[in-house]
Amino acid sequence: VFIPTKAYISIEGNKIFGCARLTAKSIRYGLDLGDMPFEGRVQQAKGLGAMPNISHMIELTSVDDIDDEVLQFTDQAFNIVHS
């Protein structure tokens, strides 16, 4: 479920596990990935609004950035929050 707010879009199952915030040049796609290390595309979440449980983010600059890896991270975040 996508729930828009003034600052971001909340991504929820039974609980919030992600969010998306638009910037001038990208979409900051935030996920609750627990204690997973920050490496590669996955950065520490910043500037995502009032989402304290969102720990990680991926900068998306084109539709091509949404690949199998991003979908796996999304599944992982969903499973972390809903387990």
C-alpha positions as CSV (number, residue, x, y, z in Angstrom):
1,V,0.0,0.0,0.0
2,F,1.3,3.5,-0.9
3,I,0.2,6.3,1.4
4,P,1.2,9.8,0.2
5,T,2.1,12.5,2.8
6,K,3.3,16.1,2.2
7,A,7.0,15.0,2.4
8,Y,7.1,11.4,1.2
9,I,5.2,8.3,0.2
10,S,4.9,5.7,2.9
11,I,5.2,2.0,1.7
12,E,3.3,-0.4,4.0
13,G,2.1,-3.9,4.5
14,N,0.6,-4.3,7.9
15,K,3.5,-2.0,9.1
16,I,5.7,0.6,7.4
17,F,8.7,-1.0,5.8
18,G,9.7,1.7,3.2
19,C,9.2,5.1,1.8
20,A,10.0,7.2,-1.2
21,R,10.9,10.9,-1.3
22,L,11.3,12.9,-4.5
23,T,14.2,15.3,-4.9
24,A,15.1,17.5,-7.9
25,K,17.3,14.8,-9.4
26,S,16.3,11.5,-7.9
27,I,13.9,9.4,-5.8
28,R,15.3,8.5,-2.4
29,Y,13.9,5.0,-1.8
30,G,14.2,4.2,1.9
31,L,13.8,0.7,3.5
32,D,14.0,-0.8,6.9
33,L,16.9,-3.2,6.5
34,G,17.8,-3.5,10.1
35,D,21.5,-3.9,10.8
36,M,22.5,-4.7,7.2
37,P,25.8,-3.0,6.3
38,F,25.8,0.2,4.2
39,E,27.7,-0.7,1.0
40,G,27.4,-0.4,-2.8
41,R,24.1,1.2,-3.7
42,V,22.7,1.0,-0.2
43,Q,23.5,4.1,1.9
44,Q,22.5,5.3,5.3
45,A,19.0,6.9,5.1
46,K,19.0,10.7,5.1
47,G,16.4,13.3,4.3
48,L,13.4,10.9,4.2
49,G,11.1,12.7,6.6
50,A,9.7,11.5,9.9
51,M,10.6,7.8,9.4
52,P,12.9,6.7,12.2
53,N,12.6,3.0,11.4
54,I,13.9,3.6,7.8
55,S,17.6,2.8,8.1
56,H,18.8,2.5,4.5
57,M,18.2,4.2,1.2
58,I,18.9,3.7,-2.5
59,E,19.1,6.7,-4.9
60,L,17.1,6.0,-8.0
61,T,17.7,8.3,-10.9
62,S,16.0,6.4,-13.7
63,V,13.6,3.5,-14.2
64,D,16.5,1.4,-15.1
65,D,17.7,1.6,-11.5
66,I,14.8,-0.5,-10.4
67,D,16.3,-3.9,-10.9
68,D,16.3,-7.3,-9.3
69,E,18.6,-6.1,-6.5
70,V,16.2,-3.3,-5.5
71,L,13.3,-5.7,-5.6
72,Q,15.3,-8.2,-3.4
73,F,16.0,-5.4,-0.9
74,T,12.3,-4.5,-0.9
75,D,11.3,-8.1,-0.1
76,Q,14.0,-8.2,2.6
77,A,12.7,-5.1,4.3
78,F,9.1,-6.4,4.1
79,N,10.1,-9.7,5.7
80,I,12.2,-7.9,8.4
81,V,9.3,-5.8,9.5
82,H,6.6,-8.4,9.2
83,S,8.3,-11.4,10.8
